[in-house]
Amino acid sequence: MYNEVYRSWQTALRRLNVGTPRLKTEDVQEQEEDFLNATADTTRKRLIPDQTACSLEYHIIRGWLHEAFWLISHEDRALILSHVYELTNVSADTVRKAVKKLGLKDWTDFLPRGNSIAPYKVEFSIDQETQQKMYQFVLKRSGQNE
């Protein structure tokens, strides 16, 4: 199961463009020259601060494996993205559509049809010392809907 989730994540990650050069040729010599030019251009551009916000797709891919987004519901993913990462206009539906567009596999791909309860739920709290918003995953018990 995890291997399939991981492979879907790798595929989505390869398709996500975060400013890396795309080479249009199959010729190795041309590729080398194109790569060096593209790398130089990318490096020059990075010297200028970029205030562009990262896309929803970026945040989903970033959290898919490393924050175990694949084990929680679209609703919980949306809550984390809006409350912790302060993304605006994020709903369960926008997350669902982005996950589908990215072709990511999650817990729903491995359950019998009709079972729509995520194995984990998210609980939020405030760290008393730092006042930072935190979250943790809690394993749902069998038959637990919320």
Secondary structure as a PSIPRED ss2 file (coil, helix, strand):
# PSIPRED VFORMAT (PSIPRED V4.0)

   1 M C   1.000  0.000  0.000
   2 Y H   0.000  1.000  0.000
   3 N H   0.000  1.000  0.000
   4 E H   0.000  1.000  0.000
   5 V H   0.000  1.000  0.000
   6 Y H   0.000  1.000  0.000
   7 R H   0.000  1.000  0.000
   8 S H   0.000  1.000  0.000
   9 W H   0.000  1.000  0.000
  10 Q H   0.000  1.000  0.000
  11 T H   0.000  1.000  0.000
  12 A H   0.000  1.000  0.000
  13 L H   0.000  1.000  0.000
  14 R H   0.000  1.000  0.000
  15 R H   0.000  1.000  0.000
  16 L C   1.000  0.000  0.000
  17 N C   1.000  0.000  0.000
  18 V C   1.000  0.000  0.000
  19 G C   1.000  0.000  0.000
  20 T C   1.000  0.000  0.000
  21 P C   1.000  0.000  0.000
  22 R C   1.000  0.000  0.000
  23 L C   1.000  0.000  0.000
  24 K C   1.000  0.000  0.000
  25 T C   1.000  0.000  0.000
  26 E C   1.000  0.000  0.000
  27 D C   1.000  0.000  0.000
  28 V H   0.000  1.000  0.000
  29 Q H   0.000  1.000  0.000
  30 E H   0.000  1.000  0.000
  31 Q H   0.000  1.000  0.000
  32 E H   0.000  1.000  0.000
  33 E H   0.000  1.000  0.000
  34 D H   0.000  1.000  0.000
  35 F H   0.000  1.000  0.000
  36 L H   0.000  1.000  0.000
  37 N H   0.000  1.000  0.000
  38 A H   0.000  1.000  0.000
  39 T H   0.000  1.000  0.000
  40 A H   0.000  1.000  0.000
  41 D H   0.000  1.000  0.000
  42 T H   0.000  1.000  0.000
  43 T H   0.000  1.000  0.000
  44 R H   0.000  1.000  0.000
  45 K H   0.000  1.000  0.000
  46 R H   0.000  1.000  0.000
  47 L C   1.000  0.000  0.000
  48 I C   1.000  0.000  0.000
  49 P C   1.000  0.000  0.000
  50 D C   1.000  0.000  0.000
  51 Q C   1.000  0.000  0.000
  52 T C   1.000  0.000  0.000
  53 A C   1.000  0.000  0.000
  54 C C   1.000  0.000  0.000
  55 S C   1.000  0.000  0.000
  56 L H   0.000  1.000  0.000
  57 E H   0.000  1.000  0.000
  58 Y H   0.000  1.000  0.000
  59 H H   0.000  1.000  0.000
  60 I H   0.000  1.000  0.000
  61 I H   0.000  1.000  0.000
  62 R H   0.000  1.000  0.000
  63 G H   0.000  1.000  0.000
  64 W H   0.000  1.000  0.000
  65 L C   1.000  0.000  0.000
  66 H C   1.000  0.000  0.000
  67 E C   1.000  0.000  0.000
  68 A C   1.000  0.000  0.000
  69 F H   0.000  1.000  0.000
  70 W H   0.000  1.000  0.000
  71 L H   0.000  1.000  0.000
  72 I C   1.000  0.000  0.000
  73 S C   1.000  0.000  0.000
  74 H H   0.000  1.000  0.000
  75 E H   0.000  1.000  0.000
  76 D H   0.000  1.000  0.000
  77 R H   0.000  1.000  0.000
  78 A H   0.000  1.000  0.000
  79 L H   0.000  1.000  0.000
  80 I H   0.000  1.000  0.000
  81 L H   0.000  1.000  0.000
  82 S H   0.000  1.000  0.000
  83 H H   0.000  1.000  0.000
  84 V H   0.000  1.000  0.000
  85 Y C   1.000  0.000  0.000
  86 E C   1.000  0.000  0.000
  87 L C   1.000  0.000  0.000
  88 T C   1.000  0.000  0.000
  89 N C   1.000  0.000  0.000
  90 V C   1.000  0.000  0.000
  91 S C   1.000  0.000  0.000
  92 A H   0.000  1.000  0.000
  93 D H   0.000  1.000  0.000
  94 T H   0.000  1.000  0.000
  95 V H   0.000  1.000  0.000
  96 R H   0.000  1.000  0.000
  97 K H   0.000  1.000  0.000
  98 A H   0.000  1.000  0.000
  99 V H   0.000  1.000  0.000
 100 K H   0.000  1.000  0.000
 101 K H   0.000  1.000  0.000
 102 L H   0.000  1.000  0.000
 103 G C   1.000  0.000  0.000
 104 L C   1.000  0.000  0.000
 105 K C   1.000  0.000  0.000
 106 D C   1.000  0.000  0.000
 107 W H   0.000  1.000  0.000
 108 T H   0.000  1.000  0.000
 109 D H   0.000  1.000  0.000
 110 F H   0.000  1.000  0.000
 111 L C   1.000  0.000  0.000
 112 P C   1.000  0.000  0.000
 113 R C   1.000  0.000  0.000
 114 G C   1.000  0.000  0.000
 115 N C   1.000  0.000  0.000
 116 S C   1.000  0.000  0.000
 117 I C   1.000  0.000  0.000
 118 A C   1.000  0.000  0.000
 119 P C   1.000  0.000  0.000
 120 Y E   0.000  0.000  1.000
 121 K E   0.000  0.000  1.000
 122 V E   0.000  0.000  1.000
 123 E E   0.000  0.000  1.000
 124 F E   0.000  0.000  1.000
 125 S E   0.000  0.000  1.000
 126 I E   0.000  0.000  1.000
 127 D C   1.000  0.000  0.000
 128 Q C   1.000  0.000  0.000
 129 E C   1.000  0.000  0.000
 130 T C   1.000  0.000  0.000
 131 Q C   1.000  0.000  0.000
 132 Q C   1.000  0.000  0.000
 133 K E   0.000  0.000  1.000
 134 M E   0.000  0.000  1.000
 135 Y E   0.000  0.000  1.000
 136 Q E   0.000  0.000  1.000
 137 F E   0.000  0.000  1.000
 138 V E   0.000  0.000  1.000
 139 L E   0.000  0.000  1.000
 140 K C   1.000  0.000  0.000
 141 R C   1.000  0.000  0.000
 142 S C   1.000  0.000  0.000
 143 G C   1.000  0.000  0.000
 144 Q C   1.000  0.000  0.000
 145 N C   1.000  0.000  0.000
 146 E C   1.000  0.000  0.000
